[in-house]
Amino acid sequence: MHVTTSVRVRYAETDQMSIVYYANYFVWFEIGRVELLRSLGLTYNEMETEHRCILPVVEANCRYRAPARYDDEILIETSPVLLRQHVIKFAYRVLRKESNGAEPTLLAEGETAHVVCDENLNKREIPERYAKALRSMM
């Protein structure tokens, strides 16, 4: 199961050729993670302030399949794919929504891995409320 988030490519995200600069895909991955949690009734802010828990990225990868361009409407599909005591991994697919009604075009696929930590970067368990919600999507 995944959550889909729609974003329109802004001019500032592109290079001189109107093609999205590669690092912006990682920004979109973050948008996808935040919206996935929000869809579960959870927030990063609550995790950080109430549970004293952060999720630093320890690994990130992206395979680019086709370019995104200025003003494209893109779809970010995000799903949790691994949940362990101290580690969470998310998978992403970035697609272009085609204006002619055709199937969306796959632009990129990627993953991020996160270690669950306290504010001092000591490993800790993910709060049970978050673990339960993420497990329900796997």
N, CA, C and O of each residue as an XYZ file, in Angstrom:
552
protein
N       0.845     -1.168      0.000
C       0.000      0.000      0.000
C       0.893      1.235      0.000
O       1.956      1.244      0.622
N       0.453      2.274     -0.702
C       1.227      3.510     -0.744
C       0.305      4.722     -0.637
O      -0.911      4.612     -0.789
N       0.905      5.869     -0.376
C       0.208      7.150     -0.356
C       0.735      7.949     -1.541
O       1.940      7.986     -1.786
N      -0.165      8.585     -2.268
C       0.218      9.389     -3.432
C       0.029     10.859     -3.127
O      -1.023     11.277     -2.641
N       1.060     11.643     -3.418
C       1.044     13.083     -3.215
C       1.314     13.746     -4.556
O       2.202     13.327     -5.298
N       0.549     14.776     -4.862
C       0.706     15.492     -6.123
C       1.448     16.808     -5.900
O       1.155     17.548     -4.960
N       2.411     17.087     -6.776
C       3.196     18.323     -6.710
C       3.395     18.826     -8.136
O       3.591     18.029     -9.054
N       3.347     20.130     -8.325
C       3.656     20.705     -9.634
C       5.099     21.194     -9.610
O       5.514     21.858     -8.660
N       5.864     20.869    -10.650
C       7.264     21.269    -10.719
C       7.352     22.788    -10.839
O       6.764     23.396    -11.733
N       8.101     23.378     -9.915
C       8.303     24.826     -9.919
C       9.538     25.173    -10.743
O      10.449     24.357    -10.889
N       9.559     26.381    -11.275
C      10.679     26.830    -12.096
C      11.993     26.741    -11.330
O      13.019     26.360    -11.894
N      11.965     27.091    -10.045
C      13.178     27.087     -9.220
C      13.771     25.684     -9.065
O      14.931     25.556     -8.673
N      13.018     24.646     -9.359
C      13.501     23.270     -9.225
C      14.211     22.766    -10.479
O      14.696     21.636    -10.516
N      14.266     23.618    -11.507
C      14.820     23.184    -12.790
C      16.155     23.855    -13.086
O      16.532     24.846    -12.462
N      16.856     23.278    -14.063
C      18.116     23.859    -14.524
C      17.865     24.673    -15.794
O      16.711     24.944    -16.126
N      18.909     25.063    -16.501
C      18.766     25.891    -17.702
C      17.986     25.203    -18.807
O      17.459     25.867    -19.700
N      17.906     23.878    -18.759
C      17.186     23.137    -19.792
C      15.731     22.876    -19.407
O      15.022     22.142    -20.096
N      15.289     23.486    -18.293
C      13.942     23.278    -17.747
C      13.727     21.852    -17.256
O      12.590     21.396    -17.141
N      14.819     21.148    -16.969
C      14.761     19.789    -16.429
C      15.014     19.875    -14.927
O      15.869     20.639    -14.478
N      14.270     19.092    -14.157
C      14.414     19.123    -12.704
C      15.823     18.693    -12.309
O      16.326     17.666    -12.764
N      16.443     19.493    -11.459
C      17.759     19.199    -10.905
C      17.641     17.946    -10.044
O      16.698     17.818     -9.264
N      18.585     17.026    -10.177
C      18.475     15.693     -9.596
C      18.231     15.683     -8.087
O      17.505     14.818     -7.595
N      18.816     16.617     -7.342
C      18.682     16.604     -5.879
C      17.258     16.905     -5.427
O      16.884     16.560     -4.306
N      16.461     17.539     -6.274
C      15.088     17.862     -5.886
C      14.223     16.621     -5.707
O      13.192     16.685     -5.038
N      14.614     15.513     -6.282
C      13.853     14.277     -6.071
C      13.887     13.883     -4.594
O      12.915     13.339     -4.069
N      15.007     14.158     -3.930
C      15.106     13.831     -2.505
C      14.213     14.743     -1.662
O      13.696     14.325     -0.625
N      14.033     15.982     -2.107
C      13.075     16.885     -1.456
C      11.668     16.320     -1.628
O      10.872     16.331     -0.689
N      11.366     15.832     -2.814
C      10.044     15.241     -3.057
C       9.845     13.976     -2.238
O       8.735     13.708     -1.779
N      10.909     13.189     -2.045
C      10.792     12.013     -1.185
C      10.375     12.441      0.224
O       9.535     11.797      0.852
N      10.967     13.532      0.714
C      10.598     14.026      2.049
C       9.139     14.460      2.083
O       8.433     14.185      3.054
N       8.687     15.126      1.047
C       7.271     15.505      0.967
C       6.410     14.250      1.057
O       5.410     14.228      1.775
N       6.797     13.208      0.330
C       6.052     11.951      0.367
C       6.000     11.338      1.756
O       4.948     10.864      2.184
N       7.138     11.340      2.477
C       7.163     10.782      3.849
C       6.246     11.559      4.776
O       5.473     10.975      5.536
N       6.338     12.873      4.709
C       5.515     13.720      5.579
C       4.035     13.469      5.302
O       3.241     13.347      6.235
N       3.665     13.393      4.041
C       2.260     13.184      3.689
C       1.799     11.770      4.018
O       0.632     11.569      4.357
N       2.685     10.794      3.925
C       2.329      9.438      4.337
C       1.974      9.433      5.818
O       0.939      8.890      6.204
N       2.819     10.031      6.648
C       2.517     10.092      8.087
C       1.218     10.845      8.337
O       0.392     10.423      9.147
N       1.041     11.957      7.642
C      -0.182     12.758      7.815
C      -1.423     11.932      7.465
O      -2.458     12.051      8.120
N      -1.312     11.096      6.430
C      -2.460     10.262      6.031
C      -2.817      9.245      7.110
O      -3.941      8.747      7.153
N      -1.858      8.940      7.979
C      -2.082      8.005      9.082
C      -2.491      8.724     10.369
O      -2.638      8.095     11.417
N      -2.674     10.036     10.284
C      -3.034     10.821     11.464
C      -1.842     11.128     12.350
O      -2.007     11.416     13.535
N      -0.638     11.071     11.787
C       0.598     11.289     12.531
C       1.363     12.453     11.912
O       1.154     12.797     10.749
N       2.260     13.062     12.709
C       3.084     14.135     12.154
C       4.520     14.016     12.640
O       4.794     13.464     13.705
N       5.426     14.548     11.831
C       6.827     14.633     12.246
C       6.942     15.515     13.479
O       7.677     15.194     14.413
N       6.222     16.619     13.482
C       6.294     17.561     14.600
C       5.944     16.880     15.926
O       6.649     17.053     16.920
N       4.868     16.117     15.936
C       4.463     15.403     17.153
C       5.523     14.379     17.556
O       5.822     14.219     18.739
N       6.084     13.693     16.567
C       7.114     12.700     16.868
C       8.311     13.373     17.545
O       8.877     12.845     18.502
N       8.681     14.540     17.033
C       9.850     15.237     17.567
C       9.577     15.901     18.914
O      10.415     15.825     19.812
N       8.432     16.544     19.071
C       8.178     17.304     20.294
C       7.605     16.453     21.427
O       8.037     16.584     22.572
N       6.643     15.586     21.126
C       5.996     14.799     22.165
C       6.732     13.502     22.489
O       6.751     13.057     23.637
N       7.338     12.901     21.465
C       8.000     11.607     21.662
C       9.527     11.727     21.707
O      10.228     10.745     21.952
N      10.038     12.954     21.466
C      11.488     13.204     21.505
C      12.232     12.222     20.598
O      13.203     11.586     21.007
N      11.754     12.119     19.366
C      12.225     11.114     18.434
C      12.460     11.765     17.071
O      11.603     12.498     16.575
N      13.625     11.498     16.463
C      13.909     12.010     15.125
C      14.283     10.849     14.210
O      14.613      9.757     14.672
N      14.224     11.106     12.903
C      14.479     10.064     11.904
C      15.540     10.518     10.907
O      15.209     10.774      9.749
N      16.802     10.627     11.317
C      17.807     11.049     10.343
C      17.946     10.035      9.206
O      17.850      8.825      9.411
N      18.173     10.561      8.013
C      18.411      9.727      6.838
C      19.835      9.198      6.925
O      20.779      9.970      7.097
N      19.991      7.878      6.807
C      21.322      7.272      6.842
C      21.709      6.677      5.485
O      22.866      6.326      5.256
N      20.734      6.572      4.602
C      21.001      6.079      3.249
C      19.896      6.595      2.347
O      18.728      6.621      2.735
N      20.269      7.006      1.139
C      19.288      7.466      0.163
C      19.781      7.104     -1.233
O      20.961      7.248     -1.551
N      18.859      6.635     -2.049
C      19.231      6.370     -3.437
C      18.070      6.698     -4.347
O      16.911      6.713     -3.931
N      18.406      6.960     -5.599
C      17.389      7.292     -6.593
C      17.893      6.830     -7.951
O      19.044      7.066     -8.317
N      17.015      6.169     -8.687
C      17.314      5.775    -10.068
C      16.387      6.595    -10.958
O      15.163      6.525    -10.847
N      16.999      7.364    -11.834
C      16.256      8.266    -12.711
C      15.922      7.562    -14.016
O      16.793      6.975    -14.658
N      14.660      7.624    -14.400
C      14.187      6.913    -15.597
C      13.878      7.863    -16.753
O      14.151      7.543    -17.910
N      13.311      9.023    -16.445
C      12.945     10.020    -17.463
C      12.934     11.379    -16.771
O      12.724     11.451    -15.560
N      13.158     12.455    -17.519
C      13.233     13.774    -16.877
C      11.860     14.350    -16.533
O      10.886     14.163    -17.262
N      11.813     15.047    -15.414
C      10.661     15.891    -15.078
C      11.031     17.298    -15.530
O      12.200     17.683    -15.497
N      10.032     18.054    -15.948
C      10.279     19.394    -16.483
C       9.387     20.414    -15.791
O       8.404     20.076    -15.132
N       9.763     21.656    -15.963
C       8.984     22.751    -15.394
C       7.506     22.588    -15.726
O       7.138     22.299    -16.864
N       6.675     22.776    -14.719
C       5.214     22.779    -14.785
C       4.580     21.394    -14.930
O       3.356     21.291    -15.015
N       5.388     20.325    -14.960
C       4.804     18.972    -14.938
C       4.059     18.784    -13.625
O       4.476     19.302    -12.589
N       2.965     18.049    -13.671
C       2.328     17.598    -12.431
C       2.904     16.223    -12.145
O       2.786     15.301    -12.952
N       3.529     16.102    -10.981
C       4.124     14.810    -10.630
C       3.364     14.179     -9.478
O       2.733     14.856     -8.666
N       3.448     12.877     -9.439
C       2.829     12.084     -8.382
C       3.959     11.392     -7.629
O       4.811     10.741     -8.234
N       3.961     11.534     -6.315
C       4.967     10.892     -5.471
C       4.266      9.763     -4.729
O       3.415     10.011     -3.875
N       4.621      8.531     -5.049
C       4.066      7.372     -4.352
C       5.059      6.961     -3.267
O       6.232      6.718     -3.551
N       4.589      6.885     -2.039
C       5.457      6.585     -0.905
C       4.882      5.413     -0.121
O       3.682      5.353      0.145
N       5.758      4.486      0.244
C       5.306      3.364      1.071
C       6.429      2.932      2.021
O       7.607      2.980      1.668
N       6.044      2.511      3.229
C       7.044      1.933      4.132
C       7.337      0.516      3.660
O       6.414     -0.236      3.345
N       8.619      0.142      3.609
C       8.964     -1.192      3.129
C       9.744     -2.009      4.149
O       9.904     -3.217      3.981
N      10.233     -1.360      5.210
C      10.958     -2.074      6.246
C      10.753     -1.331      7.560
O      10.858     -0.106      7.620
N      10.462     -2.083      8.597
C      10.307     -1.490      9.924
C      10.909     -2.452     10.934
O      10.407     -3.554     11.156
N      11.998     -2.000     11.536
C      12.655     -2.754     12.603
C      12.689     -1.869     13.829
O      12.219     -0.732     13.791
N      13.222     -2.363     14.882
C      13.241     -1.654     16.151
C      13.811     -0.239     16.013
O      13.263      0.710     16.575
N      14.915     -0.098     15.264
C      15.592      1.195     15.156
C      15.660      1.722     13.724
O      16.215      2.798     13.496
N      15.115      0.998     12.766
C      15.288      1.364     11.363
C      13.941      1.380     10.639
O      13.095      0.507     10.833
N      13.773      2.398      9.801
C      12.602      2.482      8.922
C      13.121      2.740      7.521
O      14.021      3.556      7.323
N      12.555      2.043      6.553
C      12.915      2.272      5.158
C      11.641      2.574      4.375
O      10.622      1.902      4.534
N      11.719      3.600      3.527
C      10.610      3.993      2.673
C      11.017      3.819      1.214
O      12.182      4.010      0.864
N      10.059      3.458      0.365
C      10.265      3.367     -1.079
C       9.414      4.434     -1.752
O       8.341      4.795     -1.270
N       9.921      4.931     -2.878
C       9.251      6.020     -3.592
C       9.229      5.721     -5.084
O      10.143      5.107     -5.636
N       8.163      6.174     -5.710
C       8.080      6.225     -7.174
C       7.600      7.633     -7.510
O       6.628      8.124     -6.936
N       8.289      8.268     -8.441
C       7.889      9.600     -8.910
C       7.423      9.435    -10.344
O       8.153      8.929    -11.196
N       6.198      9.869    -10.598
C       5.591      9.713    -11.922
C       5.094     11.055    -12.436
O       4.746     11.940    -11.654
N       5.064     11.199    -13.750
C       4.470     12.388    -14.356
C       3.029     12.065    -14.734
O       2.763     11.076    -15.417
N       2.116     12.899    -14.288
C       0.711     12.745    -14.674
C       0.582     13.295    -16.089
O       0.884     14.461    -16.341
N       0.140     12.460    -16.993
C       0.045     12.865    -18.395
C      -1.261     13.610    -18.651
O      -2.324     13.185    -18.198
N      -1.177     14.720    -19.374
C      -2.352     15.574    -19.616
C      -3.348     14.940    -20.567
O      -4.519     15.318    -20.572
N      -2.910     13.984    -21.371
C      -3.814     13.358    -22.338
C      -4.578     12.166    -21.754
O      -5.276     11.456    -22.478
N      -4.443     11.951    -20.441
C      -5.153     10.858    -19.797
C      -4.446      9.519    -19.886
O      -4.960      8.517    -19.389
N      -3.275      9.484    -20.512
C      -2.508      8.237    -20.604
C      -1.993      7.844    -19.223
O      -2.040      8.635    -18.281
N      -1.507      6.625    -19.119
C      -0.911      6.153    -17.869
C       0.245      7.077    -17.478
O       0.974      7.557    -18.346
N       0.414      7.325    -16.188
C       1.543      8.166    -15.757
C       2.881      7.562    -16.183
O       3.028      6.342    -16.262
N       3.846      8.430    -16.454
C       5.188      8.021    -16.856
C       6.087      7.942    -15.632
O       6.161      8.891    -14.851
N       6.770      6.814    -15.460
C       7.699      6.653    -14.348
C       8.930      7.517    -14.597
O       9.602      7.378    -15.619
N       9.220      8.414    -13.650
C      10.374      9.305    -13.760
C      11.541      8.838    -12.901
O      12.697      8.953    -13.309
N      11.250      8.313    -11.719
C      12.321      7.912    -10.807
C      11.781      6.959     -9.757
O      10.591      6.962     -9.443
N      12.686      6.137     -9.217
C      12.381      5.247     -8.104
C      13.496      5.400     -7.088
O      14.655      5.588     -7.459
N      13.158      5.323     -5.817
C      14.200      5.459     -4.816
C      13.791      4.911     -3.473
O      12.665      4.455     -3.275
N      14.744      4.970     -2.548
C      14.514      4.539     -1.166
C      15.310      5.429     -0.229
O      16.360      5.961     -0.590
N      14.791      5.578      0.972
C      15.551      6.201      2.051
C      15.472      5.294      3.263
O      14.442      4.675      3.527
N      16.582      5.224      4.002
C      16.631      4.471      5.255
C      16.886      5.473      6.377
O      17.672      6.408      6.230
N      16.203      5.257      7.498
C      16.261      6.174      8.632
C      16.527      5.381      9.901
O      15.972      4.300     10.100
N      17.384      5.930     10.759
C      17.599      5.342     12.077
C      16.782      6.168     13.067
O      16.857      7.397     13.072
N      16.013      5.492     13.893
C      15.194      6.158     14.906
C      16.116      6.551     16.060
O      16.794      5.704     16.640
N      16.133      7.857     16.389
C      17.049      8.374     17.410
C      16.345      9.356     18.339
O      15.268      9.871     18.038
N      16.987      9.598     19.475
C      16.560     10.713     20.322
C      17.285     11.969     19.832
O      18.045     11.915     18.865
N      17.049     13.089     20.499
C      17.630     14.359     20.036
C      19.160     14.389     20.136
O      19.792     15.270     19.553
N      19.761     13.452     20.856
C      21.222     13.352     20.961
C      21.801     12.315     20.002
O      22.973     11.952     20.100
N      20.977     11.849     19.085
C      21.350     10.856     18.074
C      21.673      9.487     18.649
O      22.424      8.721     18.046
N      21.112      9.174     19.811
C      21.193      7.828     20.369
C      20.028      7.014     19.812
O      18.891      7.485     19.773
N      20.321      5.794     19.382
C      19.248      4.942     18.855
C      18.177      4.729     19.906
O      18.454      4.630     21.101
N      16.950      4.663     19.428
C      15.833      4.331     20.310
C      14.761      3.653     19.490
O      14.826      3.643     18.260
N      13.779      3.088     20.161
C      12.682      2.428     19.455
C      11.710      3.471     18.931
O      11.502      4.522     19.537
N      11.129      3.151     17.803
C      10.097      4.035     17.268
C       8.890      3.972     18.199
O       8.562      2.893     18.691
N       8.221      5.094     18.456
C       7.023      5.054     19.298
C       6.004      4.048     18.745
O       5.787      3.977     17.535
N       5.392      3.285     19.627
C       4.493      2.208     19.214
C       3.365      2.694     18.318
O       2.983      2.003     17.373
N       2.835      3.860     18.600
C       1.745      4.406     17.766
C       2.186      4.532     16.302
O       1.417      4.228     15.390
N       3.424      4.982     16.085
C       3.955      5.122     14.733
C       4.240      3.759     14.119
O       3.930      3.520     12.952
N       4.829      2.872     14.902
C       5.149      1.525     14.414
C       3.867      0.808     13.981
O       3.832      0.199     12.912
N       2.839      0.876     14.784
C       1.576      0.203     14.474
C       0.970      0.754     13.187
O       0.510     -0.013     12.341
N       0.968      2.067     13.034
C       0.395      2.693     11.843
C       1.185      2.323     10.591
O       0.594      2.014      9.556
N       2.514      2.350     10.675
C       3.339      2.006      9.520
C       3.201      0.529      9.166
O       3.140      0.173      7.990
N       3.153     -0.333     10.186
C       2.961     -1.780      9.924
C       1.649     -2.030      9.178
O       1.570     -2.930      8.342
N       0.633     -1.243      9.477
C      -0.675     -1.442      8.820
C      -0.596     -1.208      7.323
O      -1.472     -1.660      6.586
N       0.434     -0.513      6.857
C       0.591     -0.251      5.421
C       1.500     -1.252      4.733
O       1.623     -1.241      3.508
N       2.133     -2.109      5.501
C       3.122     -3.018      4.905
C       2.502     -4.379      4.569
O       3.192     -5.263      4.061
